[in-house]
Amino acid sequence: MGKCLGKLFRDGASREPKPPPAKPKPPVKARTIRLTPGTSRSEVIVVGQYLAVDLSNIANDDAVSYEITPYPKDDVIVRMKDERPRATGNVAAGGMDNALAKKMVVYVYTRSHSVEKDDKLSTWEWGPTGHGAVLLVNNDNDDFEENFDPDHKNSRIDGPLDLKDMSPMVVRMRGPPKLPSDFSIRLSTPPETADKIGMFCLQPDVIKKDRRLEDLSKMLNEFLTKPEEDAPDIDIGLVEMRDQIGNLIEDKARDEPPKQEDTPLKSEKHIIGPDTGNVVELDYRVDLRDNTTTYEFAVEGLHYPDITFDGQVSITLTLQRGRGSPIFEDTVVFQVAPWIMTPNTLPPLEAFVCEMEGGENLTFIQELQEVTSAASVPLVIVPHVDNRGDRWMQDEIELGYSHVPGKEVMPVVLDSPRDRGLQNFAKMQLLGKDFGYVTRYSQDEEPNSLDSFGNLEVSPPVTANGKKYPLGRILIGSTSPTNQYGRRMMKVVRSFLKAQRVQSPIELYSDWLAVGHIDEFMTFVPARGGKGFRLLLASPDACYAYLGWLQGQGHGDVPLFEGKERYGTPAAVTVQQLLQDSKLREENQVFQDDIDWNRDKLKRELGLTEGDIIDIPALFKEEEGSGAGAFFPDMVNMIVLGRHLGIPKPFGPIVDGACAFESYVKSLLEPLGLSCNFIDDWSSYHLMMGEVHCGTNTLRKPFNYKWWHVEL
């Protein structure tokens, strides 16, 4: 007896549908069974398949009866075709030499719609006309417990806010009132991705408790390595075919946060994940009124793309008879939403700075507040009790985001492996409702200065070598390409950044610096005209050229750094004395070569021209053989808040009542629509080998551009 089972998969956080290109129709799925005289056999036929009944073992005068009962009768068409050999004289089973009916083919169709599942659900394709489903890593903390761990670290749903961060997944079926006893329906994910998602059934009574299945699932997963961090989000459905990828969340529900009283939590059971395995069997039950059944699930992501995980997770629905091969299976592929960095050109939302014990950097904070107020950006001042004497806010964290269609953008902090006084700040102060957390750390590598995130930046959107980078490109500092023993950022961090794919990283040469951070010699600022931004590069050559011009104008005896001290010694030096310091000049010729190497690479990899670059006067000095450090406050190491710039105050020569360096920089940047504000960081940051950018951080608005439109 053949029976019909309909099917449909739908994704929970799906991309907006695009007109699909014309594709050839997929082949009809076929399955062959054999009949034996005197033996009855029951089969289930899935809508969209055909069943080839092999009659080779039955003589043509034997009675063969079929009962084909489609469910539901009104929606399904059954057609049969008798496939007989045209020639006679064949020797067939049973010794008969006359023509024998070889196969009876049973076709099953749906009456009102296509029987084939939309291909867009079983594959992922990048680009503006691409398709597929998207998963969000559920790494915020909605349960308000003081364990400071993201929600995906446990195997439960922490209330309605946590459920909102997951993807609904619905399986719907229409079929016979019951299946034959040896048939089963299962959901599964490959063993290697079972630790990348957490799936919860919101109707735990429909999960069969099959000890053999549970033991098999655990056995398949016991060799998996559990990840330290993050991952995806979903939704499924099974029965009627639809042309476009659906989304089970209504627009209104997506836009409005769920209310506790409006969103009662259903009883849930954790069914697939690191602690439960990769396979679960569903209890087949249908409503006899319409022969349908519905299963509801919620799925959370557990891991971002990384070196061993490309970010794609598949969920497979299987109809199986006994322990044999699947009779039918259907798969949906989901892409985990990446972690994305934000460049200086995006609008700021919030700025951060640390307050040192005893008000040591109070003047710095006050001057910074003037800039944030002018930019209308809130300034978060982290007290000493939380920063524990660590002032380097930029080095500890990088603020980015993740996003899936139909949900609000989630800010996500990437916590660096440097782990000094600010080690707990990201988890204790930032992680929370709709604010995610991720980190990467290796026990096999000792952190070095290049693991701090002053050494991690991202460019604005660019086009280079014919390829578009609509979300910009990540920039990290490293050792020289010819030096195998130099410092590099931890491999686990570099691999994580590369695996996100949408901001293809570039390694620059920063190991020539004592601290080794790329923010010591470069930054980006928004600008009128051109590409909408400019790259600012620290330039010893520009500094010496300007000092020479000042001397030529009769200002050779004017002091720089007047009133400042450098480690207990007066720092003041005249323009002429700087120009005559041959050792310092020789050192800076080498440092200029290092910066120019990066300049050339940035031009190649970002598609820049000389018109996109502005040289900012700077000098460096050798720091006792450990590399270069800024000789005076390094003006490219600034905080960028829209058009408002917070620039380290250089304390240059006073000419016509104003700092000549400040006037020169203003002449370069103000015509671009920028406001230059100079902040005194000499004692509180500069003498400790850092500047304004090193001591601050900025949360920015996300890109309007959708990452899934990126063409890889």
C-alpha positions in Angstrom: 0.0 0.0 0.0 1.5 3.3 -1.1 0.9 6.5 0.9 1.9 10.1 0.2 4.0 12.4 2.5 4.2 16.1 1.6 7.1 18.3 2.5 8.6 21.8 2.8 11.5 23.5 4.4 11.4 27.2 5.3 14.2 29.2 6.9 13.7 31.3 10.0 16.0 34.3 9.4 15.9 34.3 5.7 17.2 36.8 3.3 14.8 38.9 1.3 13.7 37.1 -1.8 15.2 38.1 -5.1 14.0 37.2 -8.6 15.7 33.9 -9.2 17.5 33.2 -12.5 15.9 30.6 -14.7 17.2 27.1 -13.7 16.5 23.7 -15.1 13.9 21.7 -13.2 15.6 19.2 -10.9 15.1 15.5 -11.8 12.2 13.7 -10.3 13.2 11.5 -7.4 12.8 7.9 -8.0 12.8 4.8 -5.7 12.5 1.1 -6.7 10.9 -1.7 -4.7 10.5 -5.3 -5.5 7.4 -7.5 -4.9 7.6 -11.2 -4.0 4.7 -13.7 -4.6 2.6 -14.3 -1.5 4.1 -11.3 0.4 2.4 -8.0 1.0 4.3 -4.8 1.4 3.4 -1.4 2.6 5.3 1.7 1.4 5.2 5.5 1.9 5.6 7.6 -1.2 6.7 11.2 -0.8 5.0 13.9 -2.9 7.3 14.7 -5.8 8.7 11.2 -6.1 7.8 8.2 -8.1 7.8 4.6 -7.0 9.0 2.0 -9.5 7.4 -1.4 -8.6 9.6 -4.2 -10.0 7.4 -7.1 -11.0 10.2 -9.3 -12.3 9.5 -12.0 -9.7 5.8 -12.3 -10.5 4.4 -14.3 -13.4 2.0 -12.4 -15.6 -0.9 -14.6 -14.7 -0.5 -14.0 -11.0 -2.9 -11.6 -9.3 -1.3 -8.4 -8.2 -3.4 -5.9 -6.4 -2.5 -2.3 -5.4 -4.2 0.0 -2.9 -2.9 3.5 -3.3 -4.4 6.0 -0.8 -3.2 9.6 -1.2 -3.5 12.0 1.8 -5.1 14.4 1.5 -7.2 13.1 -1.4 -8.1 16.5 -2.8 -4.5 17.8 -3.1 -2.7 14.8 -4.6 -2.9 13.1 -8.0 -1.7 9.5 -8.5 -0.8 8.3 -11.9 0.4 4.8 -12.9 2.3 3.7 -16.0 2.8 0.1 -17.0 6.4 -0.3 -18.3 6.5 -3.6 -20.4 9.2 -4.7 -22.8 8.2 -4.2 -26.4 10.0 -7.3 -27.7 8.9 -10.9 -27.1 10.9 -14.0 -26.4 12.7 -12.6 -23.3 13.6 -15.2 -20.7 12.0 -13.9 -17.5 11.8 -15.0 -13.9 9.7 -18.2 -13.5 10.9 -19.5 -16.8 8.2 -17.8 -18.9 9.2 -16.9 -22.4 6.4 -14.5 -23.1 6.3 -10.8 -22.4 6.2 -10.0 -18.8 5.2 -6.8 -16.9 8.6 -5.6 -15.7 7.6 -2.4 -13.7 4.5 -0.6 -12.6 5.5 3.0 -12.0 3.5 5.1 -9.6 3.8 8.9 -9.9 2.6 11.2 -7.1 1.9 14.9 -7.8 0.4 17.8 -5.9 -2.6 19.1 -7.7 -2.1 22.9 -7.0 1.6 23.6 -6.8 5.1 22.4 -7.7 6.2 19.2 -6.2 9.8 20.2 -6.1 11.3 22.0 -3.1 12.8 25.4 -3.9 16.5 25.0 -4.5 17.2 28.3 -2.7 16.6 26.5 0.6 19.2 23.7 0.2 22.1 25.9 -0.8 23.7 29.2 0.1 24.8 31.7 -2.5 26.5 35.0 -1.8 25.8 38.3 -3.7 23.0 40.7 -4.4 21.0 38.1 -6.3 22.0 35.3 -4.0 19.8 33.2 -1.8 19.8 31.2 1.4 19.1 31.3 5.1 21.0 33.1 7.8 21.8 32.3 11.5 22.7 34.6 14.3 25.2 33.7 17.0 23.3 34.0 20.3 26.1 35.5 22.3 24.4 38.2 24.2 23.1 37.8 27.8 19.3 38.1 28.3 18.9 36.2 31.6 20.3 39.0 33.8 22.1 36.5 35.9 25.5 37.6 37.2 27.4 34.7 35.7 28.7 37.1 32.9 28.4 34.3 30.2 26.7 34.6 26.9 23.4 32.8 26.5 24.8 30.2 24.1 27.1 28.9 26.8 24.2 27.0 28.4 21.8 24.5 27.0 18.5 26.2 27.8 16.3 29.1 26.7 16.7 31.9 29.2 13.3 33.5 28.8 11.5 35.3 26.1 14.3 37.7 25.3 16.6 34.8 24.7 14.0 33.1 22.5 13.8 36.3 20.4 17.5 35.9 19.5 16.9 32.4 18.2 15.4 31.4 14.9 12.0 29.7 14.8 12.0 26.4 13.0 8.8 24.7 12.0 8.3 21.3 10.4 4.8 20.8 8.9 3.6 17.6 7.3 0.5 16.3 5.7 0.0 12.6 5.3 -1.7 9.4 6.5 -3.2 9.1 10.0 -0.2 6.8 10.9 2.9 5.5 9.4 3.8 1.8 9.3 5.5 0.7 12.5 9.0 0.4 10.9 9.0 3.9 9.5 10.6 6.9 11.3 11.1 10.6 10.8 14.3 12.2 12.0 16.0 15.6 12.2 19.8 15.7 12.1 22.9 17.8 11.5 26.3 16.4 10.5 28.3 15.3 13.5 31.0 17.8 12.7 28.5 20.7 13.1 26.6 19.4 16.1 28.6 21.7 18.3 27.8 24.7 16.1 24.1 25.0 16.9 21.7 24.4 19.7 18.2 23.2 18.8 15.3 23.2 21.2 11.9 21.5 20.6 9.1 23.6 22.0 6.8 20.5 22.2 9.0 18.0 24.0 6.3 15.4 24.0 6.8 14.8 20.3 10.4 13.6 20.8 10.8 9.9 20.8 12.9 8.4 23.6 14.8 5.8 21.6 17.8 4.7 23.7 19.6 3.2 20.7 19.2 6.4 18.8 20.5 8.5 21.8 23.5 6.2 22.3 24.3 6.4 18.5 24.1 10.1 18.6 26.3 10.4 21.6 28.8 8.0 20.1 29.0 10.0 16.8 29.7 13.2 18.8 32.1 12.1 21.5 35.1 12.9 19.2 34.0 16.4 18.5 35.9 19.3 20.1 33.6 21.7 21.8 34.2 25.4 20.7 35.0 28.2 23.0 32.6 30.6 21.4 29.7 31.5 19.1 27.5 30.5 16.1 23.9 30.4 14.2 20.0 30.7 13.9 17.0 28.9 12.0 13.4 27.8 10.9 12.0 24.9 9.0 8.6 23.7 7.5 7.3 20.6 5.9 4.4 20.2 3.4 3.2 22.9 0.9 5.7 24.3 -1.6 6.2 28.0 -1.9 8.0 30.1 -4.5 9.9 32.3 -2.1 11.8 31.9 1.1 9.4 32.6 3.9 9.9 34.1 7.3 7.7 33.0 10.2 8.2 36.2 12.1 5.7 38.9 11.2 7.1 42.4 10.5 5.4 43.9 13.5 6.7 41.2 15.8 10.2 41.7 14.4 10.2 45.4 15.0 8.8 45.4 18.5 10.6 43.8 21.5 8.7 40.9 23.0 6.8 41.7 26.2 7.1 39.2 29.0 3.4 39.0 29.4 2.8 38.6 25.7 5.4 35.9 25.1 4.9 33.0 27.5 7.7 30.5 27.3 6.7 27.1 26.2 8.3 24.0 27.8 11.3 23.2 25.8 13.7 20.3 25.3 17.3 20.6 24.1 17.5 18.1 21.3 20.5 18.8 19.1 23.8 20.5 20.2 27.2 19.8 21.9 25.6 18.1 24.9 22.9 16.1 23.2 24.2 14.9 19.8 23.2 15.4 16.2 20.1 13.2 15.6 16.6 13.2 17.0 13.5 11.2 16.1 10.1 12.8 15.9 6.9 11.2 17.0 4.6 11.1 13.9 1.1 12.4 14.9 -1.4 14.0 12.6 -4.7 15.9 13.3 -7.3 13.6 11.8 -9.4 16.7 10.8 -6.9 17.7 8.1 -4.2 15.0 8.2 -1.5 17.6 9.2 1.1 17.8 11.9 3.3 20.7 13.0 6.5 20.6 15.0 8.0 23.8 16.5 11.6 24.4 17.3 14.0 27.2 18.2 17.6 27.2 17.1 20.5 29.2 18.4 24.0 29.7 16.9 27.0 28.6 19.0 30.0 29.5 16.8 31.2 32.1 14.4 32.9 31.0 11.2 36.5 30.1 12.0 39.5 28.2 10.7 37.8 24.8 11.0 34.2 26.0 10.3 33.1 27.8 7.1 29.9 29.1 8.8 27.5 26.8 7.0 25.2 24.4 8.9 22.8 22.0 7.4 19.6 20.5 9.0 18.2 17.4 7.3 14.7 15.9 7.6 14.7 12.1 6.9 12.0 9.6 6.3 13.6 6.2 7.0 12.5 2.5 7.1 14.2 0.5 9.8 18.0 0.8 9.6 18.0 0.9 5.9 18.9 3.8 3.6 16.7 6.9 3.8 13.5 6.8 1.7 13.4 10.5 1.6 15.6 13.3 2.9 15.6 17.1 2.5 18.2 19.6 3.7 18.4 23.2 4.5 21.7 25.0 4.6 22.2 28.1 6.8 25.1 30.6 6.8 26.2 31.9 10.2 26.2 35.7 10.3 29.8 37.0 10.5 31.3 39.4 13.0 31.8 42.8 11.3 34.1 45.7 12.1 33.1 49.3 11.7 35.5 51.9 10.2 36.0 55.5 11.3 33.8 56.8 8.5 30.7 55.4 10.1 28.7 57.6 12.6 29.7 57.2 16.3 27.2 56.1 18.9 29.2 56.1 22.1 32.8 56.8 23.2 34.8 55.1 26.0 37.7 56.2 28.2 39.2 55.0 31.5 39.5 57.2 34.6 42.8 56.7 36.4 43.2 56.6 40.1 43.6 60.0 41.8 42.4 61.9 38.7 45.7 61.5 37.0 44.2 61.8 33.5 41.4 64.2 34.5 42.6 67.0 32.2 42.6 64.5 29.3 39.1 63.4 30.0 37.8 67.0 30.3 39.3 67.9 26.9 38.0 64.7 25.4 34.5 65.6 26.8 34.6 68.8 24.8 35.1 66.9 21.6 32.4 64.3 22.4 29.9 67.0 23.4 30.6 68.9 20.1 30.0 65.6 18.2 26.8 64.9 20.4 28.3 61.5 21.3 27.9 60.1 24.9 31.2 59.5 26.7 31.3 56.5 29.0 33.9 57.0 31.7 35.1 53.6 33.1 36.0 54.1 36.8 39.3 52.8 38.3 37.5 50.0 40.1 36.5 48.5 36.7 39.7 49.3 34.7 42.1 48.3 37.5 44.7 50.8 36.4 44.6 49.9 32.7 44.1 53.0 30.6 44.5 51.4 27.1 40.8 51.0 26.2 41.5 50.6 22.5 43.9 47.8 23.1 41.5 45.6 25.1 38.4 45.5 22.8 37.2 46.0 19.3 33.5 46.9 18.9 31.7 45.4 15.9 28.3 43.8 15.2 26.4 40.9 13.7 23.1 41.0 11.8 20.5 38.7 10.3 17.4 39.7 8.2 14.3 40.5 10.2 16.2 41.2 13.5 17.8 44.2 15.0 21.6 44.6 14.6 23.4 43.2 17.6 26.6 45.0 18.7 29.3 42.4 19.5 32.5 43.1 21.4 35.6 41.2 20.4 37.8 40.8 23.5 41.5 40.7 22.9 43.8 38.1 24.4 46.1 40.8 26.0 44.1 40.5 29.3 45.5 43.2 31.6 43.5 45.4 34.0 40.6 45.7 31.6 40.3 41.9 31.2 36.8 41.7 32.7 35.4 44.9 31.3 33.9 43.4 28.1 32.1 40.7 30.0 31.1 42.6 33.1 30.2 46.0 31.6 29.3 45.4 27.9 27.9 41.9 27.6 24.1 42.1 28.2 20.7 42.3 26.6 21.3 42.6 22.8 25.0 43.2 23.2 27.1 40.1 22.3 30.6 39.0 23.4 33.3 36.9 21.6 36.9 36.3 22.2 39.7 34.2 20.8 42.7 33.0 22.8 45.2 30.2 22.4 47.0 28.4 25.3 49.7 27.5 22.8 50.8 31.1 22.2 51.9 33.7 24.6 50.2 37.1 23.9 52.5 39.9 22.7 51.9 43.6 22.1 50.6 42.9 18.5 47.6 41.1 20.0 46.3 44.4 21.3 43.6 45.9 19.2 45.3 49.2 18.6 46.8 46.8 16.0 43.5 46.1 14.4 41.7 48.5 12.1 39.3 48.4 9.1 39.2 50.5 6.0 36.2 52.3 4.6 34.5 50.6 1.6 36.9 50.3 -1.3 37.4 48.8 -4.8 40.8 47.3 -5.5 42.0 45.3 -8.5 38.5 45.1 -9.9 37.0 43.7 -6.7 34.6 45.5 -4.5 34.9 45.5 -0.7 31.6 47.2 0.3 32.4 46.6 4.0 36.0 47.6 3.8 39.0 45.5 4.6 40.4 44.5 8.0 44.0 45.8 8.6 46.3 44.1 11.1 50.0 44.8 11.9 52.6 42.0 11.6 56.2 41.4 11.2 58.2 42.0 8.0 57.3 39.4 5.3 61.0 38.4 5.3 61.3 37.9 9.0 60.1 34.6 10.3 61.0 35.4 13.9 59.2 38.7 14.3 56.0 39.4 16.3 52.6 38.6 14.9 49.1 38.6 16.1 47.9 35.3 17.5 47.1 32.8 14.8 43.6 32.1 16.4 42.7 35.8 16.2 44.0 36.2 12.6 42.2 33.0 11.5 39.0 34.2 13.1 39.2 37.6 11.3 39.9 35.9 8.0 37.1 33.3 8.4 34.4 36.1 8.5 35.2 36.5 4.8 33.3 39.8 4.2 36.2 42.1 5.2 39.2 40.3 3.7 42.2 41.1 6.0 45.5 42.7 5.0 48.6 42.2 7.0 50.8 45.4 7.3 54.3 45.8 8.7 54.1 47.2 12.2 56.8 45.3 14.0 59.3 48.1 13.3 57.5 50.0 16.1 58.3 49.2 19.8 54.6 48.8 20.6 53.9 47.5 17.2 50.4 48.9 16.5 49.2 50.2 13.1 47.3 53.0 14.7 50.7 54.6 15.4 51.3 55.4 11.8 47.8 55.5 10.1 44.1 56.3 10.4 41.1 57.0 8.2 38.9 60.1 8.4 35.7 60.9 6.6 36.1 63.7 3.9 34.3 65.7 1.3 34.9 64.7 -2.3 36.9 61.8 -3.7 36.2 58.4 -2.2 34.5 60.0 0.8 37.5 59.5 3.0 41.3 60.1 3.3 44.1 57.9 4.6 46.3 59.8 7.1 49.9 58.6 7.3 52.5 59.7 9.8 55.4 61.2 7.9 58.9 62.0 9.1 59.7 63.4 5.7 56.7 65.8 5.9 57.8 66.8 9.4 61.4 67.6 8.3 60.2 69.5 5.2 57.9 71.6 7.4 60.6 72.3 10.0 62.9 73.3 7.2 60.3 75.7 5.9 59.9 77.2 9.4 63.6 77.7 9.6 63.6 79.4 6.2 61.0 81.7 7.5 63.2 82.8 10.4 61.8 80.6 13.1 64.8 78.3 13.6 65.3 79.4 17.3 61.6 78.8 18.3 61.3 75.9 20.8 59.1 72.9 20.5 57.6 71.1 23.6 58.2 74.2 25.7 57.3 73.6 29.4 57.1 69.8 28.9 59.3 67.2 30.5 60.5 63.8 29.3 61.1 61.5 32.2 62.3 64.3 34.5 64.3 66.2 31.9 63.1 69.3 30.1 61.9 68.3 26.6 62.2 71.7 24.9 64.3 71.8 21.7 64.4 74.4 18.9 63.6 73.9 15.3 67.2 74.3 14.3 68.4 71.8 16.9 66.0 69.2 15.6 67.2 69.7 12.1 70.8 69.4 13.2 70.2 66.1 15.1 71.8 63.8 12.6 71.2 60.6 14.6 67.5 61.3 14.9 67.3 62.1 11.2 69.1 58.9 10.2 66.7 56.9 12.3 63.7 58.6 10.8 64.9 57.9 7.3 64.6 54.2 8.1 61.2 54.7 9.8 60.0 56.6 6.7 61.0 53.6 4.5 58.9 51.3 6.8 55.9 53.6 6.5 56.4 53.9 2.7 56.4 50.1 2.4 52.9 50.1 4.1 51.9 53.1 1.9 52.6 51.1 -1.2 50.7 48.0 0.0 47.7 50.1 1.1 47.6 51.7 -2.3 47.6 48.3 -4.0 45.2 46.4 -1.7 42.8 49.3 -1.2 42.9 50.8 -4.6 44.2 54.1 -3.4 46.0 56.9 -5.2 48.3 59.6 -3.8 45.2 61.9 -3.9 43.6 59.7 -1.2 46.5 60.1 1.2 47.5 63.0 3.4 50.9 63.1 5.2 50.8 64.2 8.8 54.1 65.5 10.3 55.6 63.0 12.8 58.9 62.0 14.2 59.9 58.7 15.8 62.9 57.7 17.9 64.6 54.4 18.6 63.4 53.0 22.0 66.5 51.3 23.4 66.7 48.8 20.6 63.1 47.6 20.9 61.8 49.6 18.0 60.4 53.0 17.2 58.3 55.2 19.5 56.8 58.7 18.9 59.2 61.5 19.5 56.3 63.9 20.1 52.6 63.3 20.4 51.6 61.3 17.3 48.8 63.2 15.6 47.5 60.3 13.4 46.6 58.5 16.6 43.4 60.3 17.0 39.7 59.6 17.9 37.3 60.2 14.9 33.8 61.2 15.9 32.1 62.0 12.6 33.6 65.3 11.4 35.0 66.0 14.9 38.6 64.8 15.4 40.3 64.5 18.9 44.0 64.9 17.9 47.0 64.5 20.3 48.3 68.0 21.0 51.8 68.1 19.4 53.3 71.1 21.3 55.1 72.4 18.3 56.8 75.7 17.8 54.6 78.8 18.5 54.4 81.0 15.5 52.1 84.0 15.3 50.6 83.0 18.6 49.6 79.5 17.5 51.2 76.0 17.4 52.7 75.7 13.9 52.0 72.0 13.8 48.4 72.5 14.7 48.0 75.2 12.1 49.5 73.0 9.4 47.3 70.1 10.2 44.2 72.3 10.2 45.2 73.6 6.8 45.2 70.0 5.5 42.0 68.7 7.2 39.6 71.6 7.7 39.0 72.1 3.9 37.7 68.5 4.0 34.9 69.5 6.4 36.7 68.3 9.5 37.0 70.0 12.9 40.4 69.6 14.5 40.4 69.6 18.3 43.8 69.1 20.0 43.9 67.2 23.3 46.8 67.2 25.8 47.9 63.6 26.3 51.6 64.3 27.0 51.9 63.1 30.6 48.9 60.7 30.8 49.4 58.7 27.5 52.3 60.0 25.3 55.1 59.3 27.8 53.7 55.8 28.2 54.0 55.2 24.5 50.4 55.8 23.6 48.1 58.6 22.4 44.4 59.6 22.2 43.3 56.6 20.1 45.1 54.1 22.3 43.2 55.4 25.4 39.7 55.5 23.9 37.2 53.4 22.0 34.1 54.0 19.9 30.9 52.1 19.2 29.6 53.0 15.7 26.5 52.5 13.7 26.5 49.5 11.4 26.8 49.6 7.7 23.6 50.1 5.7 25.0 47.6 3.2 23.9 44.0 3.9 26.8 41.6 4.4 25.0 38.8 2.5 25.2 40.9 -0.7 29.0 40.7 -0.7 30.3 39.0 -3.8 33.0 36.6 -2.8 
